[in-house]
Every structure is written in C-alpha cells, then in structure tokens.
Amino acid sequence: MAPRLKLFRTPIGFHDAYVAASSRKAALKTWGADADLFARGIAERIDDPKLLEEAA
C-alpha cells in the first residue's frame, strides 16, 4: 500500500512552493533544503480543505 501523502508549503520569494509528500523529511528533500525549514517556522503542513482539494 502506498504511503498517505500530506501537503506542505514554504515560501519561495513572491510565491509559495507546495509539495505532496509522505513526511516532513521527504518534503525537505523535494525542496532541496539543507536546513529544517519546519523547525525554523518557514515551512508548514497544510490542513485547509480548500487547498487540499486544489492540490489533488
């Protein structure tokens, strides 16, 4: 069974970068981050149903 994906967001200048990943670690890897953006308060998990619908 495939892992359940979660939606994460981080700002990249004027826009936000969204990624659907199985974990924070996977999201950071996808963004190519060399620091924990979640610990710094720069990235977050998105639970807003409207945004989740748009990402699907």
N, C-alpha and C positions, 0 to 999 in steps of 0.2 A: 504494500500500500504506500502511495506517495505521501510525503510529509505535508501537513496542512500549512499553507502559506499565510503569512501575515504581511500587512502593508506598513512600510516605514517611509519616513520623509526627512529630508535635510535640505537646507537652503544652499543653492549654488549661484550666488550672485542675485540677479533680479528674479529668478525663478526658483522653484523647489524641485528637487530630484526625488522621485518616488521609486520604490523598488518593492516587489513582492518576493519575500524570502522566508525560509523556514525558521530563521533565528536572527538575532541582532548581529552575531558574528558573520553570518552569511551576507547580511545587508552591507556591513562594513567592507567585506571582501569585494562585493559587487561594485561599490562606490570607489574602491581602490584607496580607502582611507588607511593611513598609517597610525592613527590615534583613535581612541574610543570616543567617537562623537556623541554617543549616548551619555557617557559619564560627564562630558563637558556641557551637556544640555543643548547641544546643537542638533541632534537627531532625535526622532521620537517615533513611537509606534502609533499608527492611526487606527482609531476605532469608530470614526464617524461613518455611519451607514451610507451617506450620500457619496463620500469619497471612495468607499469600498466598492460601491456599485459602479462608479466611473472607471475604477481600475480593472474591473472584471471583464 
